[in-house]
């Protein structure tokens, strides 16, 4: 799947799924369904992906696997976001967030907060998005996840810019560029530098 041979990946997952069902290995069946759903999602076969995730979710309920349940809800939420089914996406992410907090999964909590921020940004609820991004940023810094920290700072900058907080947006973009360079992602750092410079130029033009 990582090499993008997605059709071959799907065929292998389907073979693995048949074996899991034959041997009644419910835990592995749920994991394979999740992986199969991820492959379908990459191909934008969203109906097939949702079916796999729904089946995986039922297995996690039957087996009491809360971690897998949360991961599956997160994957479902991402698809619903892509389909602009915002209410469904919010439901999935809020359930996942509750599970992450119950399990003490701080990295998962940070990721889900970022996804909730993305939904509210798409819905043009920029103030709510900023709140979720700030909460996620605190967790990224706590866990030392520099790449996620840089992405969250970039998202914060964009939301602040849309909210009219241009000075704060420039600061966040500059911080995002610095973090991304430290994380070894110069391409994204350059993009954030460009965004900060463009916003700064516009701000100076308006002052003149």
C-alpha positions as CSV (number, residue, x, y, z in Angstrom):
1,X,0.0,0.0,0.0
2,X,2.8,2.4,0.8
3,X,4.4,1.9,-2.6
4,X,1.0,3.0,-4.2
5,X,0.4,-0.4,-5.8
6,X,-3.1,-0.1,-4.3
7,X,-4.9,-2.6,-6.5
8,X,-2.4,-5.3,-5.5
9,X,-2.7,-4.2,-1.9
10,X,-6.5,-4.6,-2.0
11,X,-6.2,-8.1,-3.5
12,X,-3.8,-9.1,-0.7
13,X,-6.0,-7.6,2.0
14,X,-9.0,-9.4,0.6
15,X,-7.1,-12.7,0.7
16,X,-6.0,-12.0,4.3
17,X,-9.6,-11.1,5.2
18,X,-10.8,-14.5,3.9
19,X,-8.3,-16.3,6.1
20,X,-9.1,-14.3,9.2
21,X,-12.8,-15.2,8.7
22,X,-12.0,-18.8,8.0
23,X,-9.9,-19.0,11.2
24,X,-12.4,-16.8,13.2
25,X,-9.7,-14.4,14.2
26,X,-11.8,-11.4,14.9
27,X,-9.1,-9.1,16.1
28,X,-7.0,-9.6,12.9
29,X,-10.2,-9.3,10.8
30,X,-10.9,-5.9,12.2
31,X,-7.3,-4.8,11.5
32,X,-7.4,-6.0,7.9
33,X,-10.7,-4.3,7.4
34,X,-9.2,-1.1,8.6
35,X,-6.2,-1.4,6.2
36,X,-8.5,-2.3,3.4
37,X,-10.5,0.8,4.1
38,X,-7.4,2.9,4.0
39,X,-6.5,1.5,0.6
40,X,-10.0,2.2,-0.7
41,X,-9.8,5.7,0.7
42,X,-6.6,6.4,-1.2
43,X,-8.4,5.4,-4.4
44,X,-11.3,7.7,-3.4
45,X,-13.6,4.7,-3.4
46,X,-15.3,6.2,-0.4
47,X,-18.4,3.9,-0.3
48,X,-16.2,0.8,-0.2
49,X,-14.0,2.4,2.5
50,X,-17.0,3.4,4.7
51,X,-18.3,-0.2,4.4
52,X,-14.9,-1.6,5.6
53,X,-14.7,0.9,8.5
54,X,-18.3,0.2,9.6
55,X,-17.5,-3.6,9.7
56,X,-14.3,-2.9,11.6
57,X,-16.1,-0.7,14.0
58,X,-18.6,-3.5,14.8
59,X,-15.8,-5.9,15.4
60,X,-14.1,-3.5,17.8
61,X,-17.4,-3.2,19.7
62,X,-17.7,-7.0,19.9
63,X,-14.1,-7.5,21.1
64,X,-14.0,-4.5,23.4
65,X,-11.0,-3.0,21.5
66,X,-11.3,0.7,22.3
67,X,-8.1,1.7,20.7
68,X,-9.1,0.2,17.4
69,X,-12.5,1.7,17.8
70,X,-11.0,5.2,18.1
71,X,-8.7,4.7,15.1
72,X,-11.6,3.5,13.0
73,X,-13.8,6.5,14.0
74,X,-10.9,8.8,13.1
75,X,-10.7,7.2,9.6
76,X,-14.4,7.5,9.2
77,X,-14.3,11.1,10.2
78,X,-11.7,11.9,7.6
79,X,-13.8,10.4,4.8
80,X,-16.9,12.3,6.0
81,X,-14.8,15.5,6.0
82,X,-13.8,14.9,2.4
83,X,-17.4,14.3,1.5
84,X,-18.4,17.5,3.3
85,X,-20.6,15.5,5.7
86,X,-19.5,17.7,8.5
87,X,-22.0,16.7,11.2
88,X,-21.1,13.0,10.7
89,X,-17.4,13.9,10.8
90,X,-17.8,15.9,14.0
91,X,-19.7,13.0,15.7
92,X,-16.9,10.5,14.7
93,X,-14.1,12.8,15.9
94,X,-15.8,13.7,19.2
95,X,-16.3,10.0,19.9
96,X,-12.6,9.3,19.0
97,X,-11.5,12.2,21.3
98,X,-13.4,10.8,24.2
99,X,-11.8,7.4,23.7
100,X,-8.3,8.9,23.4
101,X,-8.8,10.8,26.7
102,X,-10.1,7.7,28.4
103,X,-7.1,5.7,27.2
104,X,-4.6,8.5,28.0
105,X,-3.5,8.5,24.3
106,X,-2.1,12.1,24.1
107,X,-0.8,11.7,20.5
108,X,-4.2,10.5,19.3
109,X,-5.9,13.3,21.2
110,X,-3.8,15.9,19.5
111,X,-4.4,14.4,16.1
112,X,-8.2,14.4,16.7
113,X,-8.2,18.0,18.0
114,X,-6.5,19.0,14.8
115,X,-9.1,17.2,12.7
116,X,-11.9,18.9,14.6
117,X,-10.1,22.2,13.9
118,X,-10.1,21.3,10.2
119,X,-13.8,20.6,10.2
120,X,-14.7,23.9,11.8
121,X,-12.3,25.7,9.4
122,X,-14.1,24.2,6.4
123,X,-17.4,25.3,8.0
124,X,-15.9,28.8,8.3
125,X,-16.1,28.7,12.1
126,X,-12.7,30.2,12.4
127,X,-12.9,31.0,16.0
128,X,-13.8,27.5,17.0
129,X,-11.0,26.1,14.7
130,X,-8.4,28.3,16.4
131,X,-9.5,26.9,19.8
132,X,-9.1,23.3,18.6
133,X,-5.7,24.1,16.9
134,X,-4.4,25.7,20.1
135,X,-5.4,22.7,22.2
136,X,-3.8,20.4,19.7
137,X,-0.6,22.5,19.6
138,X,-0.1,22.2,23.3
139,X,-0.3,18.4,23.1
140,X,2.1,18.4,20.1
141,X,4.7,20.3,22.2
142,X,4.1,18.1,25.2
143,X,4.7,14.9,23.2
144,X,7.6,16.4,21.2
145,X,5.9,15.8,17.8
146,X,7.6,18.5,15.8
147,X,6.1,17.7,12.4
148,X,2.5,17.8,13.8
149,X,3.5,21.0,15.7
150,X,4.6,22.7,12.5
151,X,1.4,21.6,10.7
152,X,-0.8,22.8,13.5
153,X,1.0,26.2,13.6
154,X,0.4,26.5,9.9
155,X,-3.3,25.7,10.3
156,X,-3.5,28.2,13.2
157,X,-1.9,30.9,11.0
158,X,-4.4,30.2,8.2
159,X,-7.4,30.4,10.5
160,X,-6.1,33.5,12.2
161,X,-5.6,35.1,8.8
162,X,-9.2,34.3,7.8
163,X,-10.4,35.7,11.2
164,X,-8.6,39.0,10.4
165,X,-5.8,38.4,13.0
166,X,-3.1,39.1,10.5
167,X,-0.3,40.0,12.8
168,X,-0.8,36.8,14.8
169,X,-1.1,34.8,11.6
170,X,2.3,36.1,10.4
171,X,3.9,35.1,13.7
172,X,2.4,31.6,13.6
173,X,3.6,31.1,10.0
174,X,7.1,32.2,11.0
175,X,7.1,29.8,13.9
176,X,5.7,27.0,11.7
177,X,8.5,27.5,9.2
178,X,11.1,27.3,12.0
179,X,9.7,24.1,13.4
180,X,9.4,22.5,10.0
181,X,13.1,23.2,9.3
182,X,14.1,21.6,12.6
183,X,11.8,18.6,11.7
184,X,13.7,18.1,8.4
185,X,10.9,19.3,6.1
186,X,12.5,22.3,4.2
187,X,9.8,22.2,1.5
188,X,6.9,22.9,3.9
189,X,9.1,25.4,5.8
190,X,9.6,27.3,2.6
191,X,5.9,27.3,1.9
192,X,5.2,28.8,5.4
193,X,8.0,31.4,4.9
194,X,6.4,32.4,1.7
195,X,2.9,32.7,3.3
196,X,4.4,34.9,6.1
197,X,6.2,37.1,3.7
198,X,3.2,37.6,1.5
199,X,1.0,38.5,4.5
200,X,3.6,40.8,5.8
201,X,3.9,42.6,2.5
202,X,0.1,43.0,2.3
203,X,0.1,44.4,5.9
204,X,2.8,46.9,5.0
205,X,1.0,48.0,1.9
206,X,-2.2,48.6,3.9
207,X,-0.2,50.6,6.4
208,X,1.2,52.8,3.6
